[in-house]
Amino acid sequence: MQLRNRSFDSKRSLSAPSRPVRRARRSAVALVGVALVAATAAGCGSSVPSGAAGGEGGGSQTLDIAYNTGLTNIDPALACSSPYDYHVVTAAYDNMIELSPRRDASGAQEVAPALAERWNVSRDGKTYTFSLRRDATFASGNPVTADDVVFSLRRLLDRDGCQAYVLTMGEKGLFRSIEKVDDHTVRVRIAHSDPLFLLRMTSRGNGPIDRRLLAQHGGLSRAGDEWLARHTAGAGAYELESYDPDSEVRLRARPNYWREPVGAKNVVMRIVTDPTTLQTLTASGDVDLAYGVGLKDLRSLEQQGRQIFANASNRYAYIGLNNDKPPVDDARVREALWLAMPHAELQERFGYGYARAFAGMIPPAMPFYPGFAVPARDVERAKQLIQQAGATGKRISLAVKSGETEQLQMATALQSAWKEIGIDVQINTLSASAFSDTVSNFKTQAYILRDGSSVNDPAFFLGFFAMCGNPFNWSRYCDRDVDRLLDEGRTEPDQKRRAQIYREASERIVADNPILPIFASDTIAVASPRLRGYEYFDDQQLVIRKLKVDGAS
């Protein structure tokens, strides 16, 4: 591929005004636009200039954010089990490059400088050279150097957790080398041209770790990993003040932050698993921003003057089925469960106009969505399949995360629906950490979850949802023909051919029903009318440093 130069004007603002919307729907982010912006960038110009110290004069108020479920791990290499882990990671760790609020003509978000003020990509697309800012420091005061970046990327890959998958899409051997050129230059070599690589480098968990601080707490040992799971060591706008993942997390703005002043000096992140309490706090204005508020409450909250931020996303609620555990190891049982699901009722009862039912693994907001029809409910056919499988009267354990009230209600509705076909569903409500352990270690037959992709592309998403043996393939689904198709789609340059590949893979997946999608829903946040600075990014992560509460003290 012929690469062209691309530059960023340091005088042009990287911020765009954000405004509340009832339904901020957009067309799916175009893969082509994102990939071309990311992969064809042969050079990148200067970043935004240094601002005043982030914690000095950047706003003295406290920002209160409420979440309906707790956190699990804030180690950048491993954070992903809770949808809110990355909120802390984003606040405490800056990346070399990041998504910009600016969008190109296709609607895709551009890639912008951060700790790396510029970068270059070789003409063969296999070598990336990043030039670091010289004025950036970690919260400890230690300077951000090439040694820190090399250390952090190597550690990330060695831990082989969520973030390693983000960077490699599960491809072993993608990274050929990560090396320091000088104190402020890092060179990364990969095995082949990868049009999504630069985009994946913007993922929130790629920020460098203060290796000298980590060395004081165990370094690369297990003790170091345990420390980093509950502490921060980044170059972001905030540092951790206290951490109770099931109750409350506190952040404080750090001094001498290299960017513009932050909007709030202190951040309190409350875990409020009781839905009534969460709704009350949001309605009363006791919290400035809330996640996980029941969709049924949104219209009332909007009428009370609350801002509703609703953005179409690739996240969706689904029933995961452990394809290795009976009785759901039988494809006939999985098909029966799918046919017995009251799809229209679930969408109407729990979607409240913010959801869309679909079939397969690729959601409507993702490129190459195949658009398969959702079947009408067929209880009689489902009963026949259960009888043929010898599963009548069998019990299925269904794990639900505490605080996810609507998911619990969906589970109850499904429990009733599946009882009609002779399946007994036992619902187990678990804390965020217990849920993560149960699901990721394949201890349950089924679970209900809302999940999505930080990279809006099937090559990334289906890799961890459907590839044989992937540790994040929690359904343990395996079809070698699907693997072959996904490998082909990952590097296929022709978009029409990619569409054919993903449709063929989707047809095979739909026939097997390894997971049962309930519906795709918008990413929702509810805010006080005084909140300013909210911006939606395609990776669906909150950028706390930009938030400010008018009139707070």
Summary of the structure (lengths in Angstrom):
residues: 553
radius of gyration: 23.0
end to end distance: 53.9
largest distance: 69.7
contacts: 1967
relative contact order: 0.16
helix: 31%
strand: 22%
